[in-house]
């Protein structure tokens, strides 16, 4: 595993160490994971908004339901 450098004269020690340790192999999986997290975060936010809207509508219906219950009794 030769060291990577911009030209053939430098040793490229940092790049060499990255390859030896194996940190470069995680770049693509981490990028894919980041995309999935963004997707799930967006879906979660959408569902939270839908739940909030449903709770608001339910709360708005409590008063009319109570009025009907009082008229029945």
CHARMM-style PDB file with segment names, atoms N, HN, CA, C and O in Angstrom:
ATOM      1  N   UNK     1       0.844  -1.158   0.000  1.00  0.00      PROA
ATOM      2  CA  UNK     1       0.000   0.000   0.000  1.00  0.00      PROA
ATOM      3  C   UNK     1       0.901   1.236   0.000  1.00  0.00      PROA
ATOM      4  O   UNK     1       1.365   1.649   1.062  1.00  0.00      PROA
ATOM      5  N   UNK     2       1.154   1.824  -1.146  1.00  0.00      PROA
ATOM      6  HN  UNK     2       0.776   1.489  -2.009  1.00  0.00      PROA
ATOM      7  CA  UNK     2       2.039   2.992  -1.214  1.00  0.00      PROA
ATOM      8  C   UNK     2       1.344   4.242  -0.684  1.00  0.00      PROA
ATOM      9  O   UNK     2       0.122   4.358  -0.787  1.00  0.00      PROA
ATOM     10  N   UNK     3       2.096   5.164  -0.126  1.00  0.00      PROA
ATOM     11  HN  UNK     3       3.088   5.070  -0.043  1.00  0.00      PROA
ATOM     12  CA  UNK     3       1.491   6.414   0.337  1.00  0.00      PROA
ATOM     13  C   UNK     3       1.003   7.247  -0.841  1.00  0.00      PROA
ATOM     14  O   UNK     3       1.613   7.253  -1.910  1.00  0.00      PROA
ATOM     15  N   UNK     4      -0.105   7.948  -0.627  1.00  0.00      PROA
ATOM     16  HN  UNK     4      -0.600   7.944   0.242  1.00  0.00      PROA
ATOM     17  CA  UNK     4      -0.676   8.805  -1.664  1.00  0.00      PROA
ATOM     18  C   UNK     4      -0.165  10.223  -1.447  1.00  0.00      PROA
ATOM     19  O   UNK     4      -0.153  10.722  -0.321  1.00  0.00      PROA
ATOM     20  N   UNK     5       0.250  10.859  -2.514  1.00  0.00      PROA
ATOM     21  HN  UNK     5       0.240  10.454  -3.429  1.00  0.00      PROA
ATOM     22  CA  UNK     5       0.702  12.248  -2.414  1.00  0.00      PROA
ATOM     23  C   UNK     5       0.385  12.947  -3.724  1.00  0.00      PROA
ATOM     24  O   UNK     5       0.183  12.291  -4.745  1.00  0.00      PROA
ATOM     25  N   UNK     6       0.338  14.287  -3.703  1.00  0.00      PROA
ATOM     26  HN  UNK     6       0.502  14.820  -2.873  1.00  0.00      PROA
ATOM     27  CA  UNK     6       0.041  15.032  -4.929  1.00  0.00      PROA
ATOM     28  C   UNK     6       1.097  14.793  -6.016  1.00  0.00      PROA
ATOM     29  O   UNK     6       0.773  14.749  -7.203  1.00  0.00      PROA
ATOM     30  N   UNK     7       2.321  14.646  -5.616  1.00  0.00      PROA
ATOM     31  HN  UNK     7       2.584  14.682  -4.652  1.00  0.00      PROA
ATOM     32  CA  UNK     7       3.366  14.326  -6.594  1.00  0.00      PROA
ATOM     33  C   UNK     7       4.215  13.176  -6.048  1.00  0.00      PROA
ATOM     34  O   UNK     7       4.083  12.812  -4.880  1.00  0.00      PROA
ATOM     35  N   UNK     8       5.048  12.627  -6.847  1.00  0.00      PROA
ATOM     36  HN  UNK     8       5.156  12.923  -7.797  1.00  0.00      PROA
ATOM     37  CA  UNK     8       5.825  11.463  -6.446  1.00  0.00      PROA
ATOM     38  C   UNK     8       6.935  11.747  -5.456  1.00  0.00      PROA
ATOM     39  O   UNK     8       7.522  10.804  -4.926  1.00  0.00      PROA
ATOM     40  N   UNK     9       7.250  13.001  -5.182  1.00  0.00      PROA
ATOM     41  HN  UNK     9       6.774  13.767  -5.612  1.00  0.00      PROA
ATOM     42  CA  UNK     9       8.364  13.351  -4.314  1.00  0.00      PROA
ATOM     43  C   UNK     9       8.011  13.324  -2.827  1.00  0.00      PROA
ATOM     44  O   UNK     9       8.872  13.049  -1.992  1.00  0.00      PROA
ATOM     45  N   UNK    10       6.745  13.608  -2.489  1.00  0.00      PROA
ATOM     46  HN  UNK    10       6.045  13.831  -3.168  1.00  0.00      PROA
ATOM     47  CA  UNK    10       6.352  13.655  -1.080  1.00  0.00      PROA
ATOM     48  C   UNK    10       5.955  12.269  -0.598  1.00  0.00      PROA
ATOM     49  O   UNK    10       5.595  11.392  -1.384  1.00  0.00      PROA
ATOM     50  N   UNK    11       6.032  12.095   0.720  1.00  0.00      PROA
ATOM     51  HN  UNK    11       6.325  12.807   1.359  1.00  0.00      PROA
ATOM     52  CA  UNK    11       5.710  10.785   1.284  1.00  0.00      PROA
ATOM     53  C   UNK    11       4.217  10.595   1.493  1.00  0.00      PROA
ATOM     54  O   UNK    11       3.729   9.468   1.421  1.00  0.00      PROA
ATOM     55  N   UNK    12       3.482  11.669   1.748  1.00  0.00      PROA
ATOM     56  HN  UNK    12       3.878  12.585   1.806  1.00  0.00      PROA
ATOM     57  CA  UNK    12       2.045  11.547   1.981  1.00  0.00      PROA
ATOM     58  C   UNK    12       1.738  10.735   3.214  1.00  0.00      PROA
ATOM     59  O   UNK    12       0.903   9.831   3.173  1.00  0.00      PROA
ATOM     60  N   UNK    13       2.404  11.046   4.315  1.00  0.00      PROA
ATOM     61  HN  UNK    13       3.082  11.781   4.348  1.00  0.00      PROA
ATOM     62  CA  UNK    13       2.293  10.260   5.534  1.00  0.00      PROA
ATOM     63  C   UNK    13       0.855  10.227   6.060  1.00  0.00      PROA
ATOM     64  O   UNK    13       0.384   9.171   6.482  1.00  0.00      PROA
ATOM     65  N   UNK    14       0.157  11.352   6.044  1.00  0.00      PROA
ATOM     66  HN  UNK    14       0.539  12.210   5.701  1.00  0.00      PROA
ATOM     67  CA  UNK    14      -1.200  11.391   6.568  1.00  0.00      PROA
ATOM     68  C   UNK    14      -2.117  10.477   5.759  1.00  0.00      PROA
ATOM     69  O   UNK    14      -2.907   9.724   6.327  1.00  0.00      PROA
ATOM     70  N   UNK    15      -2.009  10.544   4.440  1.00  0.00      PROA
ATOM     71  HN  UNK    15      -1.366  11.156   3.979  1.00  0.00      PROA
ATOM     72  CA  UNK    15      -2.829   9.681   3.591  1.00  0.00      PROA
ATOM     73  C   UNK    15      -2.473   8.213   3.817  1.00  0.00      PROA
ATOM     74  O   UNK    15      -3.348   7.347   3.839  1.00  0.00      PROA
ATOM     75  N   UNK    16      -1.206   7.954   3.982  1.00  0.00      PROA
ATOM     76  HN  UNK    16      -0.495   8.658   3.964  1.00  0.00      PROA
ATOM     77  CA  UNK    16      -0.747   6.586   4.223  1.00  0.00      PROA
ATOM     78  C   UNK    16      -1.351   6.054   5.526  1.00  0.00      PROA
ATOM     79  O   UNK    16      -1.823   4.918   5.573  1.00  0.00      PROA
ATOM     80  N   UNK    17      -1.335   6.867   6.574  1.00  0.00      PROA
ATOM     81  HN  UNK    17      -0.951   7.789   6.536  1.00  0.00      PROA
ATOM     82  CA  UNK    17      -1.896   6.453   7.858  1.00  0.00      PROA
ATOM     83  C   UNK    17      -3.405   6.242   7.763  1.00  0.00      PROA
ATOM     84  O   UNK    17      -3.939   5.320   8.379  1.00  0.00      PROA
ATOM     85  N   UNK    18      -4.103   7.092   6.992  1.00  0.00      PROA
ATOM     86  HN  UNK    18      -3.669   7.842   6.491  1.00  0.00      PROA
ATOM     87  CA  UNK    18      -5.541   6.923   6.815  1.00  0.00      PROA
ATOM     88  C   UNK    18      -5.852   5.578   6.174  1.00  0.00      PROA
ATOM     89  O   UNK    18      -6.813   4.912   6.560  1.00  0.00      PROA
ATOM     90  N   UNK    19      -5.065   5.186   5.220  1.00  0.00      PROA
ATOM     91  HN  UNK    19      -4.285   5.727   4.906  1.00  0.00      PROA
ATOM     92  CA  UNK    19      -5.298   3.912   4.562  1.00  0.00      PROA
ATOM     93  C   UNK    19      -4.937   2.744   5.472  1.00  0.00      PROA
ATOM     94  O   UNK    19      -5.628   1.726   5.474  1.00  0.00      PROA
ATOM     95  N   UNK    20      -3.870   2.880   6.240  1.00  0.00      PROA
ATOM     96  HN  UNK    20      -3.309   3.707   6.238  1.00  0.00      PROA
ATOM     97  CA  UNK    20      -3.459   1.802   7.140  1.00  0.00      PROA
ATOM     98  C   UNK    20      -4.520   1.608   8.222  1.00  0.00      PROA
ATOM     99  O   UNK    20      -4.904   0.478   8.521  1.00  0.00      PROA
ATOM    100  N   UNK    21      -4.989   2.697   8.802  1.00  0.00      PROA
ATOM    101  HN  UNK    21      -4.677   3.616   8.558  1.00  0.00      PROA
ATOM    102  CA  UNK    21      -5.990   2.621   9.865  1.00  0.00      PROA
ATOM    103  C   UNK    21      -7.340   2.202   9.294  1.00  0.00      PROA
ATOM    104  O   UNK    21      -8.111   1.517   9.966  1.00  0.00      PROA
ATOM    105  N   UNK    22      -7.630   2.603   8.071  1.00  0.00      PROA
ATOM    106  HN  UNK    22      -7.003   3.159   7.524  1.00  0.00      PROA
ATOM    107  CA  UNK    22      -8.882   2.219   7.428  1.00  0.00      PROA
ATOM    108  C   UNK    22      -9.987   3.240   7.566  1.00  0.00      PROA
ATOM    109  O   UNK    22     -11.155   2.891   7.397  1.00  0.00      PROA
ATOM    110  N   UNK    23      -9.671   4.490   7.865  1.00  0.00      PROA
ATOM    111  HN  UNK    23      -8.722   4.775   8.002  1.00  0.00      PROA
ATOM    112  CA  UNK    23     -10.720   5.485   8.036  1.00  0.00      PROA
ATOM    113  C   UNK    23     -11.380   5.853   6.716  1.00  0.00      PROA
ATOM    114  O   UNK    23     -12.539   6.271   6.718  1.00  0.00      PROA
ATOM    115  N   UNK    24     -10.700   5.718   5.603  1.00  0.00      PROA
ATOM    116  HN  UNK    24      -9.759   5.379   5.601  1.00  0.00      PROA
ATOM    117  CA  UNK    24     -11.285   6.089   4.319  1.00  0.00      PROA
ATOM    118  C   UNK    24     -12.414   5.150   3.913  1.00  0.00      PROA
ATOM    119  O   UNK    24     -13.299   5.550   3.157  1.00  0.00      PROA
ATOM    120  N   UNK    25     -12.403   3.942   4.384  1.00  0.00      PROA
ATOM    121  HN  UNK    25     -11.683   3.617   4.997  1.00  0.00      PROA
ATOM    122  CA  UNK    25     -13.449   3.004   3.977  1.00  0.00      PROA
ATOM    123  C   UNK    25     -14.800   3.349   4.582  1.00  0.00      PROA
ATOM    124  O   UNK    25     -15.823   2.838   4.125  1.00  0.00      PROA
ATOM    125  N   UNK    26     -14.830   4.201   5.593  1.00  0.00      PROA
ATOM    126  HN  UNK    26     -13.999   4.616   5.964  1.00  0.00      PROA
ATOM    127  CA  UNK    26     -16.089   4.578   6.225  1.00  0.00      PROA
ATOM    128  C   UNK    26     -16.733   5.809   5.598  1.00  0.00      PROA
ATOM    129  O   UNK    26     -17.859   6.157   5.955  1.00  0.00      PROA
ATOM    130  N   UNK    27     -16.050   6.471   4.677  1.00  0.00      PROA
ATOM    131  HN  UNK    27     -15.136   6.189   4.387  1.00  0.00      PROA
ATOM    132  CA  UNK    27     -16.580   7.705   4.108  1.00  0.00      PROA
ATOM    133  C   UNK    27     -17.895   7.453   3.377  1.00  0.00      PROA
ATOM    134  O   UNK    27     -18.883   8.140   3.636  1.00  0.00      PROA
ATOM    135  N   UNK    28     -17.922   6.491   2.478  1.00  0.00      PROA
ATOM    136  HN  UNK    28     -17.120   5.933   2.267  1.00  0.00      PROA
ATOM    137  CA  UNK    28     -19.139   6.224   1.711  1.00  0.00      PROA
ATOM    138  C   UNK    28     -20.271   5.704   2.606  1.00  0.00      PROA
ATOM    139  O   UNK    28     -21.386   6.214   2.500  1.00  0.00      PROA
ATOM    140  N   UNK    29     -20.045   4.719   3.480  1.00  0.00      PROA
ATOM    141  HN  UNK    29     -19.139   4.304   3.566  1.00  0.00      PROA
ATOM    142  CA  UNK    29     -21.148   4.271   4.343  1.00  0.00      PROA
ATOM    143  C   UNK    29     -21.694   5.378   5.242  1.00  0.00      PROA
ATOM    144  O   UNK    29     -22.898   5.443   5.492  1.00  0.00      PROA
ATOM    145  N   UNK    30     -20.812   6.244   5.725  1.00  0.00      PROA
ATOM    146  HN  UNK    30     -19.834   6.192   5.523  1.00  0.00      PROA
ATOM    147  CA  UNK    30     -21.289   7.342   6.564  1.00  0.00      PROA
ATOM    148  C   UNK    30     -22.113   8.340   5.764  1.00  0.00      PROA
ATOM    149  O   UNK    30     -23.089   8.884   6.282  1.00  0.00      PROA
ATOM    150  N   UNK    31     -21.742   8.591   4.515  1.00  0.00      PROA
ATOM    151  HN  UNK    31     -20.949   8.150   4.094  1.00  0.00      PROA
ATOM    152  CA  UNK    31     -22.518   9.491   3.662  1.00  0.00      PROA
ATOM    153  C   UNK    31     -23.898   8.899   3.380  1.00  0.00      PROA
ATOM    154  O   UNK    31     -24.900   9.612   3.407  1.00  0.00      PROA
ATOM    155  N   UNK    32     -23.946   7.594   3.109  1.00  0.00      PROA
ATOM    156  HN  UNK    32     -23.132   7.014   3.087  1.00  0.00      PROA
ATOM    157  CA  UNK    32     -25.230   6.934   2.875  1.00  0.00      PROA
ATOM    158  C   UNK    32     -26.091   6.954   4.131  1.00  0.00      PROA
ATOM    159  O   UNK    32     -27.301   7.170   4.061  1.00  0.00      PROA
ATOM    160  N   UNK    33     -25.466   6.729   5.267  1.00  0.00      PROA
ATOM    161  HN  UNK    33     -24.484   6.553   5.324  1.00  0.00      PROA
ATOM    162  CA  UNK    33     -26.194   6.771   6.532  1.00  0.00      PROA
ATOM    163  C   UNK    33     -26.744   8.167   6.793  1.00  0.00      PROA
ATOM    164  O   UNK    33     -27.867   8.313   7.276  1.00  0.00      PROA
ATOM    165  N   UNK    34     -25.967   9.182   6.481  1.00  0.00      PROA
ATOM    166  HN  UNK    34     -25.055   9.064   6.089  1.00  0.00      PROA
ATOM    167  CA  UNK    34     -26.414  10.559   6.661  1.00  0.00      PROA
ATOM    168  C   UNK    34     -27.639  10.848   5.793  1.00  0.00      PROA
ATOM    169  O   UNK    34     -28.568  11.520   6.240  1.00  0.00      PROA
ATOM    170  N   UNK    35     -27.647  10.348   4.558  1.00  0.00      PROA
ATOM    171  HN  UNK    35     -26.892   9.802   4.195  1.00  0.00      PROA
ATOM    172  CA  UNK    35     -28.798  10.530   3.678  1.00  0.00      PROA
ATOM    173  C   UNK    35     -30.036   9.847   4.259  1.00  0.00      PROA
ATOM    174  O   UNK    35     -31.132  10.407   4.235  1.00  0.00      PROA
ATOM    175  N   UNK    36     -29.854   8.640   4.777  1.00  0.00      PROA
ATOM    176  HN  UNK    36     -28.964   8.185   4.796  1.00  0.00      PROA
ATOM    177  CA  UNK    36     -30.985   7.921   5.365  1.00  0.00      PROA
ATOM    178  C   UNK    36     -31.520   8.647   6.593  1.00  0.00      PROA
ATOM    179  O   UNK    36     -32.732   8.721   6.793  1.00  0.00      PROA
ATOM    180  N   UNK    37     -30.622   9.182   7.414  1.00  0.00      PROA
ATOM    181  HN  UNK    37     -29.637   9.123   7.251  1.00  0.00      PROA
ATOM    182  CA  UNK    37     -31.042   9.915   8.605  1.00  0.00      PROA
ATOM    183  C   UNK    37     -31.843  11.151   8.211  1.00  0.00      PROA
ATOM    184  O   UNK    37     -32.866  11.450   8.827  1.00  0.00      PROA
ATOM    185  N   UNK    38     -31.384  11.870   7.188  1.00  0.00      PROA
ATOM    186  HN  UNK    38     -30.553  11.627   6.687  1.00  0.00      PROA
ATOM    187  CA  UNK    38     -32.122  13.041   6.717  1.00  0.00      PROA
ATOM    188  C   UNK    38     -33.510  12.650   6.226  1.00  0.00      PROA
ATOM    189  O   UNK    38     -34.488  13.341   6.509  1.00  0.00      PROA
ATOM    190  N   UNK    39     -33.598  11.546   5.491  1.00  0.00      PROA
ATOM    191  HN  UNK    39     -32.803  10.984   5.261  1.00  0.00      PROA
ATOM    192  CA  UNK    39     -34.879  11.074   4.970  1.00  0.00      PROA
ATOM    193  C   UNK    39     -35.819  10.742   6.123  1.00  0.00      PROA
ATOM    194  O   UNK    39     -36.974  11.168   6.130  1.00  0.00      PROA
ATOM    195  N   UNK    40     -35.320   9.978   7.103  1.00  0.00      PROA
ATOM    196  HN  UNK    40     -34.382   9.632   7.097  1.00  0.00      PROA
ATOM    197  CA  UNK    40     -36.167   9.598   8.232  1.00  0.00      PROA
ATOM    198  C   UNK    40     -36.543  10.803   9.084  1.00  0.00      PROA
ATOM    199  O   UNK    40     -37.644  10.855   9.632  1.00  0.00      PROA
ATOM    200  N   UNK    41     -35.644  11.762   9.199  1.00  0.00      PROA
ATOM    201  HN  UNK    41     -34.750  11.719   8.754  1.00  0.00      PROA
ATOM    202  CA  UNK    41     -35.944  12.971   9.959  1.00  0.00      PROA
ATOM    203  C   UNK    41     -37.059  13.753   9.284  1.00  0.00      PROA
ATOM    204  O   UNK    41     -37.955  14.270   9.952  1.00  0.00      PROA
ATOM    205  N   UNK    42     -37.004  13.840   7.956  1.00  0.00      PROA
ATOM    206  HN  UNK    42     -36.276  13.420   7.413  1.00  0.00      PROA
ATOM    207  CA  UNK    42     -38.041  14.551   7.211  1.00  0.00      PROA
ATOM    208  C   UNK    42     -39.387  13.842   7.381  1.00  0.00      PROA
ATOM    209  O   UNK    42     -40.408  14.490   7.611  1.00  0.00      PROA
ATOM    210  N   UNK    43     -39.387  12.503   7.265  1.00  0.00      PROA
ATOM    211  HN  UNK    43     -38.557  11.977   7.078  1.00  0.00      PROA
ATOM    212  CA  UNK    43     -40.624  11.742   7.439  1.00  0.00      PROA
ATOM    213  C   UNK    43     -41.168  11.903   8.860  1.00  0.00      PROA
ATOM    214  O   UNK    43     -42.376  12.039   9.057  1.00  0.00      PROA
ATOM    215  N   UNK    44     -40.285  11.888   9.828  1.00  0.00      PROA
ATOM    216  HN  UNK    44     -39.304  11.777   9.668  1.00  0.00      PROA
ATOM    217  CA  UNK    44     -40.703  12.061  11.219  1.00  0.00      PROA
ATOM    218  C   UNK    44     -41.340  13.426  11.428  1.00  0.00      PROA
ATOM    219  O   UNK    44     -42.386  13.539  12.066  1.00  0.00      PROA
ATOM    220  N   UNK    45     -40.714  14.452  10.894  1.00  0.00      PROA
ATOM    221  HN  UNK    45     -39.863  14.361  10.376  1.00  0.00      PROA
ATOM    222  CA  UNK    45     -41.247  15.813  11.042  1.00  0.00      PROA
ATOM    223  C   UNK    45     -42.635  15.918  10.402  1.00  0.00      PROA
ATOM    224  O   UNK    45     -43.531  16.557  10.955  1.00  0.00      PROA
ATOM    225  N   UNK    46     -42.805  15.300   9.254  1.00  0.00      PROA
ATOM    226  HN  UNK    46     -42.077  14.781   8.805  1.00  0.00      PROA
ATOM    227  CA  UNK    46     -44.104  15.310   8.586  1.00  0.00      PROA
ATOM    228  C   UNK    46     -45.164  14.633   9.449  1.00  0.00      PROA
ATOM    229  O   UNK    46     -46.281  15.136   9.572  1.00  0.00      PROA
ATOM    230  N   UNK    47     -44.821  13.509  10.038  1.00  0.00      PROA
ATOM    231  HN  UNK    47     -43.914  13.101   9.938  1.00  0.00      PROA
ATOM    232  CA  UNK    47     -45.782  12.783  10.883  1.00  0.00      PROA
ATOM    233  C   UNK    47     -46.086  13.543  12.169  1.00  0.00      PROA
ATOM    234  O   UNK    47     -47.222  13.532  12.645  1.00  0.00      PROA
ATOM    235  N   UNK    48     -45.082  14.199  12.729  1.00  0.00      PROA
ATOM    236  HN  UNK    48     -44.160  14.208  12.342  1.00  0.00      PROA
ATOM    237  CA  UNK    48     -45.314  15.000  13.934  1.00  0.00      PROA
ATOM    238  C   UNK    48     -46.291  16.127  13.628  1.00  0.00      PROA
ATOM    239  O   UNK    48     -47.171  16.421  14.437  1.00  0.00      PROA
ATOM    240  N   UNK    49     -46.146  16.754  12.473  1.00  0.00      PROA
ATOM    241  HN  UNK    49     -45.432  16.515  11.816  1.00  0.00      PROA
ATOM    242  CA  UNK    49     -47.066  17.821  12.087  1.00  0.00      PROA
ATOM    243  C   UNK    49     -48.489  17.290  11.926  1.00  0.00      PROA
ATOM    244  O   UNK    49     -49.450  17.949  12.322  1.00  0.00      PROA
ATOM    245  N   UNK    50     -48.620  16.103  11.346  1.00  0.00      PROA
ATOM    246  HN  UNK    50     -47.839  15.567  11.025  1.00  0.00      PROA
ATOM    247  CA  UNK    50     -49.948  15.505  11.175  1.00  0.00      PROA
ATOM    248  C   UNK    50     -50.573  15.183  12.525  1.00  0.00      PROA
ATOM    249  O   UNK    50     -51.770  15.397  12.718  1.00  0.00      PROA
ATOM    250  N   UNK    51     -49.778  14.672  13.461  1.00  0.00      PROA
ATOM    251  HN  UNK    51     -48.806  14.498  13.304  1.00  0.00      PROA
ATOM    252  CA  UNK    51     -50.295  14.357  14.796  1.00  0.00      PROA
ATOM    253  C   UNK    51     -50.707  15.640  15.511  1.00  0.00      PROA
ATOM    254  O   UNK    51     -51.756  15.681  16.153  1.00  0.00      PROA
ATOM    255  N   UNK    52     -49.897  16.678  15.405  1.00  0.00      PROA
ATOM    256  HN  UNK    52     -49.045  16.645  14.883  1.00  0.00      PROA
ATOM    257  CA  UNK    52     -50.231  17.952  16.042  1.00  0.00      PROA
ATOM    258  C   UNK    52     -51.539  18.511  15.493  1.00  0.00      PROA
ATOM    259  O   UNK    52     -52.367  19.028  16.243  1.00  0.00      PROA
ATOM    260  N   UNK    53     -51.717  18.403  14.176  1.00  0.00      PROA
ATOM    261  HN  UNK    53     -51.045  17.983  13.566  1.00  0.00      PROA
ATOM    262  CA  UNK    53     -52.937  18.899  13.551  1.00  0.00      PROA
ATOM    263  C   UNK    53     -54.146  18.090  14.029  1.00  0.00      PROA
ATOM    264  O   UNK    53     -55.202  18.659  14.306  1.00  0.00      PROA
ATOM    265  N   UNK    54     -53.996  16.772  14.126  1.00  0.00      PROA
ATOM    266  HN  UNK    54     -53.138  16.310  13.901  1.00  0.00      PROA
ATOM    267  CA  UNK    54     -55.098  15.926  14.598  1.00  0.00      PROA
ATOM    268  C   UNK    54     -55.440  16.242  16.054  1.00  0.00      PROA
ATOM    269  O   UNK    54     -56.616  16.284  16.416  1.00  0.00      PROA
ATOM    270  N   UNK    55     -54.429  16.465  16.889  1.00  0.00      PROA
ATOM    271  HN  UNK    55     -53.474  16.431  16.595  1.00  0.00      PROA
ATOM    272  CA  UNK    55     -54.685  16.809  18.286  1.00  0.00      PROA
ATOM    273  C   UNK    55     -55.399  18.149  18.400  1.00  0.00      PROA
ATOM    274  O   UNK    55     -56.277  18.314  19.247  1.00  0.00      PROA
ATOM    275  N   UNK    56     -55.032  19.097  17.562  1.00  0.00      PROA
ATOM    276  HN  UNK    56     -54.319  18.963  16.874  1.00  0.00      PROA
ATOM    277  CA  UNK    56     -55.676  20.410  17.563  1.00  0.00      PROA
ATOM    278  C   UNK    56     -57.145  20.275  17.155  1.00  0.00      PROA
ATOM    279  O   UNK    56     -58.019  20.880  17.776  1.00  0.00      PROA
ATOM    280  N   UNK    57     -57.415  19.491  16.122  1.00  0.00      PROA
ATOM    281  HN  UNK    57     -56.705  19.000  15.618  1.00  0.00      PROA
ATOM    282  CA  UNK    57     -58.795  19.273  15.694  1.00  0.00      PROA
ATOM    283  C   UNK    57     -59.595  18.568  16.790  1.00  0.00      PROA
ATOM    284  O   UNK    57     -60.758  18.903  17.018  1.00  0.00      PROA
ATOM    285  N   UNK    58     -58.992  17.612  17.459  1.00  0.00      PROA
ATOM    286  HN  UNK    58     -58.048  17.340  17.275  1.00  0.00      PROA
ATOM    287  CA  UNK    58     -59.668  16.895  18.549  1.00  0.00      PROA
ATOM    288  C   UNK    58     -59.996  17.852  19.685  1.00  0.00      PROA
ATOM    289  O   UNK    58     -61.083  17.799  20.260  1.00  0.00      PROA
ATOM    290  N   UNK    59     -59.054  18.720  20.000  1.00  0.00      PROA
ATOM    291  HN  UNK    59     -58.171  18.762  19.532  1.00  0.00      PROA
ATOM    292  CA  UNK    59     -59.280  19.687  21.078  1.00  0.00      PROA
ATOM    293  C   UNK    59     -60.417  20.635  20.710  1.00  0.00      PROA
ATOM    294  O   UNK    59     -61.225  20.998  21.565  1.00  0.00      PROA
ATOM    295  N   UNK    60     -60.480  21.036  19.443  1.00  0.00      PROA
ATOM    296  HN  UNK    60     -59.824  20.741  18.749  1.00  0.00      PROA
ATOM    297  CA  UNK    60     -61.550  21.923  18.993  1.00  0.00      PROA
ATOM    298  C   UNK    60     -62.916  21.234  19.060  1.00  0.00      PROA
ATOM    299  O   UNK    60     -63.941  21.908  19.170  1.00  0.00      PROA
ATOM    300  N   UNK    61     -62.941  19.922  18.995  1.00  0.00      PROA
ATOM    301  HN  UNK    61     -62.109  19.374  18.905  1.00  0.00      PROA
ATOM    302  CA  UNK    61     -64.206  19.187  19.042  1.00  0.00      PROA
ATOM    303  C   UNK    61     -64.670  18.918  20.469  1.00  0.00      PROA
ATOM    304  O   UNK    61     -65.827  18.545  20.666  1.00  0.00      PROA
ATOM    305  N   UNK    62     -63.821  19.092  21.459  1.00  0.00      PROA
ATOM    306  HN  UNK    62     -62.882  19.395  21.300  1.00  0.00      PROA
ATOM    307  CA  UNK    62     -64.200  18.805  22.845  1.00  0.00      PROA
ATOM    308  C   UNK    62     -65.361  19.680  23.311  1.00  0.00      PROA
ATOM    309  O   UNK    62     -66.281  19.181  23.959  1.00  0.00      PROA
ATOM    310  N   UNK    63     -65.338  20.948  23.001  1.00  0.00      PROA
ATOM    311  HN  UNK    63     -64.591  21.354  22.475  1.00  0.00      PROA
ATOM    312  CA  UNK    63     -66.388  21.858  23.458  1.00  0.00      PROA
ATOM    313  C   UNK    63     -67.756  21.500  22.867  1.00  0.00      PROA
ATOM    314  O   UNK    63     -68.727  21.403  23.617  1.00  0.00      PROA
ATOM    315  N   UNK    64     -67.866  21.301  21.552  1.00  0.00      PROA
ATOM    316  HN  UNK    64     -67.077  21.380  20.942  1.00  0.00      PROA
ATOM    317  CA  UNK    64     -69.175  20.900  21.015  1.00  0.00      PROA
ATOM    318  C   UNK    64     -69.681  19.567  21.578  1.00  0.00      PROA
ATOM    319  O   UNK    64     -70.883  19.396  21.783  1.00  0.00      PROA
ATOM    320  N   UNK    65     -68.776  18.635  21.823  1.00  0.00      PROA
ATOM    321  HN  UNK    65     -67.800  18.774  21.655  1.00  0.00      PROA
ATOM    322  CA  UNK    65     -69.170  17.342  22.388  1.00  0.00      PROA
ATOM    323  C   UNK    65     -69.714  17.538  23.800  1.00  0.00      PROA
ATOM    324  O   UNK    65     -70.713  16.918  24.163  1.00  0.00      PROA
ATOM    325  N   UNK    66     -69.089  18.369  24.585  1.00  0.00      PROA
ATOM    326  HN  UNK    66     -68.277  18.873  24.291  1.00  0.00      PROA
ATOM    327  CA  UNK    66     -69.555  18.633  25.954  1.00  0.00      PROA
ATOM    328  C   UNK    66     -70.933  19.287  25.940  1.00  0.00      PROA
ATOM    329  O   UNK    66     -71.777  18.970  26.779  1.00  0.00      PROA
ATOM    330  N   UNK    67     -71.166  20.191  25.003  1.00  0.00      PROA
ATOM    331  HN  UNK    67     -70.481  20.448  24.321  1.00  0.00      PROA
ATOM    332  CA  UNK    67     -72.479  20.854  24.897  1.00  0.00      PROA
ATOM    333  C   UNK    67     -73.562  19.830  24.568  1.00  0.00      PROA
ATOM    334  O   UNK    67     -74.653  19.870  25.137  1.00  0.00      PROA
ATOM    335  N   UNK    68     -73.261  18.920  23.658  1.00  0.00      PROA
ATOM    336  HN  UNK    68     -72.375  18.887  23.196  1.00  0.00      PROA
ATOM    337  CA  UNK    68     -74.231  17.889  23.296  1.00  0.00      PROA
ATOM    338  C   UNK    68     -74.502  16.976  24.481  1.00  0.00      PROA
ATOM    339  O   UNK    68     -75.650  16.597  24.715  1.00  0.00      PROA
ATOM    340  N   UNK    69     -73.481  16.618  25.224  1.00  0.00      PROA
ATOM    341  HN  UNK    69     -72.548  16.926  25.034  1.00  0.00      PROA
ATOM    342  CA  UNK    69     -73.656  15.759  26.395  1.00  0.00      PROA
ATOM    343  C   UNK    69     -74.556  16.429  27.446  1.00  0.00      PROA
ATOM    344  O   UNK    69     -75.391  15.772  28.067  1.00  0.00      PROA
ATOM    345  N   UNK    70     -74.377  17.738  27.636  1.00  0.00      PROA
ATOM    346  HN  UNK    70     -73.699  18.273  27.131  1.00  0.00      PROA
ATOM    347  CA  UNK    70     -75.201  18.457  28.611  1.00  0.00      PROA
ATOM    348  C   UNK    70     -76.651  18.519  28.167  1.00  0.00      PROA
ATOM    349  O   UNK    70     -77.549  18.445  29.006  1.00  0.00      PROA
ATOM    350  N   UNK    71     -76.902  18.651  26.883  1.00  0.00      PROA
ATOM    351  HN  UNK    71     -76.172  18.711  26.201  1.00  0.00      PROA
ATOM    352  CA  UNK    71     -78.287  18.711  26.381  1.00  0.00      PROA
ATOM    353  C   UNK    71     -78.977  17.359  26.527  1.00  0.00      PROA
ATOM    354  O   UNK    71     -80.186  17.305  26.751  1.00  0.00      PROA
ATOM    355  N   UNK    72     -78.235  16.284  26.404  1.00  0.00      PROA
ATOM    356  HN  UNK    72     -77.253  16.328  26.221  1.00  0.00      PROA
ATOM    357  CA  UNK    72     -78.813  14.950  26.499  1.00  0.00      PROA
ATOM    358  C   UNK    72     -79.217  14.650  27.935  1.00  0.00      PROA
ATOM    359  O   UNK    72     -80.258  14.031  28.157  1.00  0.00      PROA
ATOM    360  N   UNK    73     -78.439  15.063  28.895  1.00  0.00      PROA
ATOM    361  HN  UNK    73     -77.593  15.565  28.714  1.00  0.00      PROA
ATOM    362  CA  UNK    73     -78.727  14.741  30.299  1.00  0.00      PROA
ATOM    363  C   UNK    73     -79.657  15.725  30.848  1.00  0.00      PROA
ATOM    364  OT1 UNK    73     -80.029  15.637  32.018  1.00  0.00      PROA
TER     365      UNK     73
END
